[in-house]
């Protein structure tokens, strides 16, 4: 399990001052960049010549299967790791620069703070690390912790602890916020509340890099999506562009047409059984529907929908795995 020592690295939990125009100029309009970055762990290549940018005022979702290189990329941008080759820049400079660290917030997958301190005590403590912290009441409100303010951290549920770690990441009013699987353990209501708070941060000019396994979350929040697999960025664009590039349409119906015949239709990428029905993935629905209706007059239960980001993600990562093998 990964550990973020939030007491020893307070600057990783939040930031203080707004980005200056010169920062953006020096980094070619990007708040954070990886330029031809490679990172190895012994003989294992975690990242391979990766180019990646986070632009001001956007939510970028970095998606990939386990072991794809997401966490390595985040740790490089936080200055917790050094690349074997290439350049890492945050606000146009070295991410380990104390001034840059004081402007960068992070909520990593697993964070640890003293279990015996109360929620408000944690927030008050973290706020002392910064010259212009966010007001404690605003931090509590943003994380939905008003009613848990006097509870000890160790007495909280897993989802409540996640909300505290999110609150600590906001204490210094960050310009650039890294959220690594922020909604793990949250119920639906708490997850949507956190989504809305992320949107509010961006409306106030903040920038967010999000990693998540919840594809619906990336679809709902991200201005731009980058898909990483086996240490390489394999696709990048808006959620709509990613879905249009790979996913197409889903056709679900009850039909007597054999699966083998359906798979031979032009534009069909996948055919599978779904209980009593058949699910067909195709680039365009209309040509497939014309053939289906011509072949099977008894066809029923017809549904046509746009394939989601999850379908696109699976198609991209499976294609990437196949090309490597």
C-alpha positions in Angstrom: 0.0 0.0 0.0 1.2 3.5 -0.8 1.6 6.0 1.9 1.4 9.8 2.0 3.1 11.2 5.1 0.9 14.3 5.2 2.6 15.7 8.3 6.1 15.6 6.7 4.9 16.8 3.3 2.3 19.4 4.0 3.0 21.2 0.7 1.7 18.1 -1.1 -1.7 18.6 0.5 -2.5 22.1 -0.7 -1.2 25.4 -2.3 -1.3 29.0 -1.4 -1.0 31.6 -4.2 -2.5 32.0 -7.7 -0.5 31.1 -10.8 1.4 34.0 -12.3 1.2 34.8 -16.1 5.0 34.1 -16.5 4.5 30.6 -15.2 2.1 29.8 -18.1 4.4 31.4 -20.7 7.4 29.4 -19.6 5.5 26.1 -19.8 3.9 26.8 -23.2 0.5 27.4 -21.8 0.6 24.3 -19.5 0.4 24.2 -15.7 2.2 20.8 -15.6 4.1 18.8 -18.3 5.9 15.6 -18.9 8.2 15.9 -21.9 9.5 12.6 -23.3 9.6 11.2 -19.8 10.7 7.6 -19.1 10.8 6.0 -15.7 12.1 2.5 -14.8 11.9 0.5 -11.7 14.9 -1.8 -12.1 14.2 -3.8 -15.3 10.5 -2.7 -15.4 9.6 0.2 -17.7 6.8 2.2 -16.0 6.7 5.1 -18.4 8.1 5.2 -21.9 8.8 8.6 -23.6 5.6 10.1 -22.4 4.4 13.5 -23.5 1.5 14.9 -21.4 0.2 18.3 -20.4 -2.2 19.7 -17.9 -3.6 23.1 -19.0 -4.9 25.9 -16.8 -8.5 25.7 -15.6 -9.3 22.2 -16.8 -10.0 18.8 -15.3 -7.9 16.2 -16.9 -8.6 12.5 -16.3 -5.7 10.1 -16.6 -7.1 6.7 -17.1 -5.5 3.3 -17.4 -5.6 -0.3 -16.0 -3.7 -1.2 -12.9 0.0 -1.0 -13.5 -0.4 1.2 -16.6 1.8 4.1 -15.2 -0.9 6.5 -13.8 0.5 6.7 -10.3 4.1 6.9 -11.5 3.1 9.9 -13.7 1.4 11.6 -10.7 4.4 11.0 -8.4 6.7 12.5 -11.0 4.6 15.6 -11.2 4.5 15.9 -7.4 8.3 15.6 -7.3 8.1 12.4 -5.3 10.0 10.5 -8.1 12.7 11.6 -10.6 12.6 10.5 -14.2 15.3 8.4 -15.8 15.0 10.6 -18.8 12.9 13.6 -20.0 11.7 16.7 -18.3 9.0 17.2 -15.6 7.7 20.7 -15.2 5.1 22.2 -12.8 4.3 26.0 -13.1 7.2 26.1 -15.6 9.8 24.8 -13.1 11.0 21.9 -11.0 8.1 20.2 -9.1 10.5 19.9 -6.1 10.9 23.6 -5.9 9.4 24.7 -2.5 7.5 27.5 -4.1 5.9 25.2 -6.6 5.1 22.6 -4.0 3.3 25.2 -1.9 1.0 25.8 -4.9 0.2 22.1 -5.6 -2.3 20.0 -3.7 -2.6 16.2 -3.6 -4.9 13.6 -2.3 -3.3 10.2 -3.0 -5.0 6.9 -2.9 -4.0 6.0 0.6 -3.2 8.8 3.0 -2.4 8.5 6.7 -2.8 11.1 9.4 -2.9 10.6 13.2 -6.0 8.7 14.2 -6.5 10.4 17.6 -6.8 14.0 16.2 -10.3 15.3 15.5 -11.4 16.4 12.1 -11.2 20.1 13.0 -7.9 19.7 14.7 -6.4 18.2 11.5 -7.7 21.1 9.4 -6.5 23.7 11.9 -3.0 22.0 11.9 -2.7 21.8 8.1 -3.9 25.4 7.8 -0.9 26.6 9.9 1.4 25.4 7.1 0.2 28.2 4.8 0.3 32.0 4.7 -3.2 32.4 3.2 -5.2 29.2 4.0 -8.7 28.6 3.0 -11.1 29.4 5.9 -11.7 26.3 8.0 -15.5 26.6 7.6 -15.1 26.7 3.8 -12.9 23.6 3.9 -15.4 21.7 6.1 -18.3 22.7 3.8 -16.4 21.7 0.7 -15.8 18.2 2.0 -19.2 17.8 3.7 -17.7 17.5 7.1 -19.6 20.1 9.1 -21.3 17.4 11.3 -18.1 15.4 11.7 -15.9 18.3 12.9 -15.5 16.9 16.4 -15.0 13.2 15.5 -11.7 11.5 15.8 -10.2 10.5 12.5 -9.8 6.9 13.7 -13.5 6.6 14.5 -14.6 7.6 10.9 -15.8 5.2 8.2 -13.6 4.6 5.1 -15.7 7.1 3.0 -15.6 9.7 5.8 -11.8 9.4 6.0 -11.6 10.0 2.2 -13.5 13.2 2.7 -11.1 14.4 5.4 -8.2 13.7 3.1 -9.9 15.7 0.4 -10.4 18.5 2.9 -6.7 18.5 3.9 -5.8 18.8 0.2 -7.8 22.0 0.1 -6.5 23.7 3.2 -4.0 25.9 1.3 -6.4 26.9 -1.5 -4.6 25.0 -4.2 -4.0 26.2 -7.8 -3.2 22.7 -9.1 -4.9 19.7 -7.4 -4.0 16.1 -7.9 -6.8 13.7 -7.0 -5.8 10.0 -7.1 -9.0 7.8 -6.9 -10.7 10.4 -4.7 -14.2 8.8 -4.4 -13.1 5.3 -3.4 -15.4 4.2 -0.6 -17.9 7.1 -1.0 -21.6 6.4 -1.4 -23.5 7.8 -4.4 -24.6 11.0 -2.6 -21.1 11.8 -1.2 -19.5 11.0 -4.6 -21.8 13.5 -6.4 -21.2 16.1 -3.8 -17.5 15.8 -4.3 -18.0 16.0 -8.1 -19.8 19.3 -7.6 -17.1 20.7 -5.4 -14.5 19.8 -8.1 -16.6 21.7 -10.6 -16.7 24.7 -8.3 -12.9 24.6 -7.9 -12.5 24.7 -11.7 -15.0 27.6 -12.0 -12.8 29.5 -9.6 -9.8 29.0 -11.9 -8.2 25.9 -10.3 -6.8 23.0 -12.3 -7.4 19.3 -11.5 -5.6 16.1 -12.6 -7.9 13.2 -11.7 -7.1 9.5 -11.8 -10.0 7.2 -11.3 -11.3 3.7 -12.1 -14.9 5.0 -12.2 -15.3 5.8 -15.9 -18.6 7.5 -15.3 -16.7 9.9 -13.0 -14.2 10.8 -15.8 -17.1 11.2 -18.3 -19.0 13.5 -15.9 -16.0 15.7 -14.8 -13.2 15.7 -17.4 -12.7 18.4 -20.0 -10.0 16.1 -21.4 -9.1 12.4 -21.1 -5.8 10.7 -21.5 -5.6 6.9 -21.7 -2.4 5.3 -20.6 -1.5 1.7 -21.1 1.8 -0.2 -20.5 3.6 3.1 -19.8 2.4 5.0 -23.0 -0.3 7.5 -23.7 -2.5 5.6 -26.3 -5.4 8.1 -26.7 -6.2 11.7 -25.8 -9.1 14.0 -26.3 -12.5 15.1 -24.9 -14.7 12.3 -23.5 -16.9 12.7 -26.6 -13.9 12.4 -28.9 -12.6 9.3 -27.1 -16.0 7.6 -27.3 -16.5 8.6 -31.0 -13.0 7.3 -31.9 -13.5 3.8 -30.7 -16.9 3.0 -29.3 -19.5 3.8 -31.8 -23.0 2.4 -31.1 -24.5 -0.4 -29.1 -27.4 -2.4 -30.5 -29.3 -4.8 -28.2 -32.0 -7.0 -29.6 -33.5 -10.5 -29.5 -32.8 -12.2 -32.9 -32.5 -15.6 -34.5 -29.5 -14.5 -36.6 -26.4 -16.6 -35.7 -23.6 -14.8 -33.9 -21.1 -15.7 -36.5 -23.1 -13.9 -39.2 -23.4 -10.8 -37.0 -19.7 -10.7 -36.5 -19.1 -10.8 -40.3 -21.1 -7.6 -40.8 -19.0 -4.5 -41.9 -18.4 -2.1 -39.0 -19.2 -4.6 -36.3 -16.4 -4.8 -33.6 -17.9 -7.1 -31.0 -20.9 -9.4 -30.6 -21.9 -11.0 -27.3 -24.8 -12.7 -25.6 -26.6 -10.7 -22.9 -29.1 -13.0 -21.2 -31.8 -13.7 -23.8 -30.6 -10.9 -26.1 -27.6 -10.1 -28.3 -25.4 -7.0 -27.9 -23.7 -5.7 -31.0 -21.0 -3.0 -31.0 -20.7 -1.2 -34.3 -19.1 2.0 -35.7 -22.5 3.0 -37.1 -25.9 1.5 -36.2 -27.9 2.1 -39.4 -26.2 -0.3 -41.8 -26.3 -3.1 -39.2 -30.0 -2.5 -38.4 -30.9 -2.7 -42.1 -29.3 -6.1 -42.4 -30.8 -7.3 -39.1 -34.3 -6.3 -40.2 -33.9 -7.9 -43.6 -32.6 -11.2 -42.2 -35.0 -11.5 -39.2 -38.6 -10.5 -39.4 -39.2 -11.7 -35.8 -36.5 -9.4 -34.3 -37.7 -7.8 -31.1 -36.5 -5.8 -28.0 -34.5 -3.5 -30.1 -32.4 -0.8 -28.3 -29.8 1.5 -29.8 -27.5 3.6 -27.6 -24.2 5.4 -27.8 -21.4 3.3 -26.3 -20.0 4.9 -23.2 -16.5 5.9 -22.1 -16.1 2.5 -20.4 -16.6 0.7 -23.7 -14.1 3.0 -25.4 -11.6 2.5 -22.6 -11.9 -1.3 -22.8 -11.5 -1.2 -26.6 -8.4 1.0 -26.4 -6.6 -0.9 -23.7 -7.4 -4.3 -25.2 -6.1 -3.2 -28.5 -3.0 -1.8 -26.8 -2.5 -5.2 -25.0 -3.0 -7.1 -28.3 -0.4 -4.9 -30.1 2.2 -5.4 -27.4 1.7 -9.2 -27.5 
